[in-house]
Amino acid sequence: MPSTTRGDRRRDTPPPRTGSSETEVLRGFLDYLRTSVAAKVVGAPEPQVRAAAVPSGTNLLGLLNHLTYVERSLFLGDDVTDWQATFQAAWEDSVADVVARYRDTVERANDVLDGCADLNAPIPRRRPGRAAPSLRWALTHMIEETARHAGHADVLRELIDGTTGR
């Protein structure tokens, strides 16, 4: 296990200060978590970023790849048929490729969210015949999903090179 001194650690970024509306709070925390989880992957060394650090096979790059698919499914309407496969990035994809794809997906998802004003209304989807959850549910679920995997990413990155912090 890598060792670090307090001076080597990245400083924590505090939770966001958001507006007072429910939408501003939810979107503010989601964007905060999105930024945090992407930051965990940026600069992580190959091949450790792909290495399974736990028996389940979870790896840092795979977590961000998975979150890309969750964002695309939930907010952009993409159909995912094999969720387990989303936990592995393609070997030809670099860290920069996976991070760029995640950030592009987040930007596209935010474009969709910018057009949604009512937290009770269903999120727009391109998948006809499938019920869409409310915007409130979708934002809350994406916060939960991103936070869960950001916690995993915290531990994996620390095991890789000792980097800590949000």
C-alpha positions as CSV (number, residue, x, y, z in Angstrom):
1,M,0.0,0.0,0.0
2,P,1.4,3.4,-0.9
3,S,2.3,5.7,1.9
4,T,1.7,9.4,2.0
5,T,2.3,12.3,4.3
6,R,-0.3,14.9,5.0
7,G,1.4,17.3,2.7
8,D,1.1,14.9,-0.2
9,R,-2.6,14.7,0.0
10,R,-5.0,16.7,-2.2
11,R,-7.1,19.2,-0.3
12,D,-10.8,18.5,0.2
13,T,-13.2,20.5,-1.8
14,P,-16.1,21.5,0.4
15,P,-19.7,20.7,-0.6
16,P,-21.3,23.3,-2.9
17,R,-23.1,26.4,-1.8
18,T,-26.2,26.3,-3.9
19,G,-29.4,28.4,-4.3
20,S,-32.3,27.7,-2.1
21,S,-34.6,25.9,-4.5
22,E,-34.9,22.2,-4.4
23,T,-33.8,22.0,-8.0
24,E,-30.7,24.1,-7.4
25,V,-29.7,22.0,-4.4
26,L,-30.1,18.7,-6.2
27,R,-28.3,19.9,-9.4
28,G,-25.6,21.5,-7.3
29,F,-24.8,18.4,-5.4
30,L,-25.0,16.2,-8.5
31,D,-22.5,18.4,-10.3
32,Y,-20.2,18.4,-7.2
33,L,-20.2,14.6,-7.1
34,R,-19.7,14.4,-10.9
35,T,-16.6,16.6,-10.6
36,S,-15.3,14.7,-7.6
37,V,-15.6,11.3,-9.2
38,A,-13.9,12.4,-12.5
39,A,-11.1,14.0,-10.5
40,K,-10.4,10.6,-8.9
41,V,-9.6,9.2,-12.3
42,V,-7.7,12.1,-13.8
43,G,-4.0,11.4,-13.5
44,A,-4.3,7.8,-12.3
45,P,-1.5,5.7,-13.7
46,E,-1.9,2.8,-16.1
47,P,-2.3,-0.1,-15.7
48,Q,-3.3,0.4,-12.0
49,V,-6.3,2.4,-13.0
50,R,-7.7,-0.7,-14.6
51,A,-6.6,-3.2,-12.0
52,A,-9.1,-4.9,-9.8
53,A,-8.4,-3.9,-6.2
54,V,-11.1,-6.1,-4.7
55,P,-12.4,-9.6,-5.5
56,S,-15.5,-8.2,-7.3
57,G,-13.2,-6.9,-10.0
58,T,-14.0,-3.2,-9.4
59,N,-11.5,-0.8,-10.8
60,L,-11.2,2.9,-10.9
61,L,-11.5,3.4,-14.7
62,G,-14.5,1.0,-14.8
63,L,-16.4,3.0,-12.2
64,L,-16.3,6.1,-14.3
65,N,-17.2,4.1,-17.4
66,H,-20.2,2.7,-15.6
67,L,-21.3,6.1,-14.4
68,T,-21.2,7.3,-18.0
69,Y,-23.6,4.6,-19.0
70,V,-25.9,5.4,-16.0
71,E,-26.0,9.1,-17.0
72,R,-26.7,8.1,-20.7
73,S,-29.4,5.7,-19.7
74,L,-31.2,7.9,-17.2
75,F,-31.0,11.3,-18.8
76,L,-30.3,10.6,-22.5
77,G,-32.6,7.5,-22.9
78,D,-29.9,5.1,-24.1
79,D,-30.7,1.4,-23.6
80,V,-28.1,-0.6,-21.7
81,T,-28.5,-4.4,-22.1
82,D,-25.5,-5.6,-20.0
83,W,-24.9,-3.4,-16.9
84,Q,-22.1,-5.6,-15.6
85,A,-20.1,-5.0,-18.8
86,T,-20.2,-1.2,-18.2
87,F,-17.8,-1.7,-15.2
88,Q,-14.9,-2.3,-17.6
89,A,-13.5,0.3,-20.0
90,A,-12.3,-0.9,-23.4
91,W,-8.5,-1.6,-23.4
92,E,-8.0,0.8,-26.3
93,D,-9.6,3.6,-24.2
94,S,-7.1,5.8,-22.4
95,V,-7.8,7.4,-19.0
96,A,-8.2,10.7,-21.0
97,D,-10.7,9.0,-23.3
98,V,-12.9,7.7,-20.5
99,V,-12.8,11.0,-18.6
100,A,-13.6,13.0,-21.8
101,R,-16.5,10.7,-22.6
102,Y,-17.9,11.1,-19.1
103,R,-17.6,14.8,-19.1
104,D,-19.3,15.0,-22.6
105,T,-22.1,12.8,-21.3
106,V,-22.6,15.0,-18.2
107,E,-22.7,18.1,-20.5
108,R,-25.3,16.5,-22.7
109,A,-27.3,15.3,-19.6
110,N,-27.2,18.9,-18.2
111,D,-28.5,20.2,-21.5
112,V,-31.5,17.9,-21.1
113,L,-31.9,18.9,-17.4
114,D,-31.7,22.6,-18.3
115,G,-35.0,22.1,-20.2
116,C,-36.8,20.5,-17.2
117,A,-38.4,23.0,-14.9
118,D,-40.9,20.8,-12.9
119,L,-39.4,18.3,-10.5
120,N,-42.7,16.3,-10.6
121,A,-42.7,16.0,-14.4
122,P,-41.1,12.9,-16.1
123,I,-37.7,13.4,-17.6
124,P,-37.8,13.5,-21.4
125,R,-36.7,10.3,-23.0
126,R,-36.1,9.1,-26.5
127,R,-37.3,5.6,-25.6
128,P,-41.0,5.4,-26.5
129,G,-43.1,2.9,-24.6
130,R,-41.0,3.1,-21.4
131,A,-42.2,5.2,-18.5
132,A,-39.8,7.9,-17.4
133,P,-39.2,8.7,-13.7
134,S,-39.9,12.2,-12.4
135,L,-37.0,14.6,-12.5
136,R,-36.9,14.6,-8.7
137,W,-36.5,10.8,-8.6
138,A,-33.9,10.9,-11.5
139,L,-31.8,13.6,-9.8
140,T,-31.9,11.8,-6.4
141,H,-31.0,8.5,-7.9
142,M,-28.1,9.9,-9.9
143,I,-26.8,11.6,-6.7
144,E,-27.0,8.3,-4.9
145,E,-25.4,6.4,-7.7
146,T,-22.6,8.9,-8.2
147,A,-21.9,9.3,-4.5
148,R,-21.8,5.5,-3.9
149,H,-19.2,5.0,-6.7
150,A,-17.3,8.2,-5.7
151,G,-16.8,6.5,-2.3
152,H,-15.5,3.4,-4.1
153,A,-13.2,5.6,-6.2
154,D,-11.8,7.3,-3.1
155,V,-10.6,4.0,-1.7
156,L,-9.4,2.7,-5.1
157,R,-7.4,5.8,-5.8
158,E,-5.8,5.8,-2.4
159,L,-4.8,2.2,-2.9
160,I,-3.2,3.0,-6.3
161,D,-1.0,6.0,-5.4
162,G,-2.1,7.4,-2.0
163,T,-4.1,10.3,-3.4
164,T,-7.0,11.3,-1.1
165,G,-9.5,14.1,-0.9
166,R,-12.5,15.3,-2.8
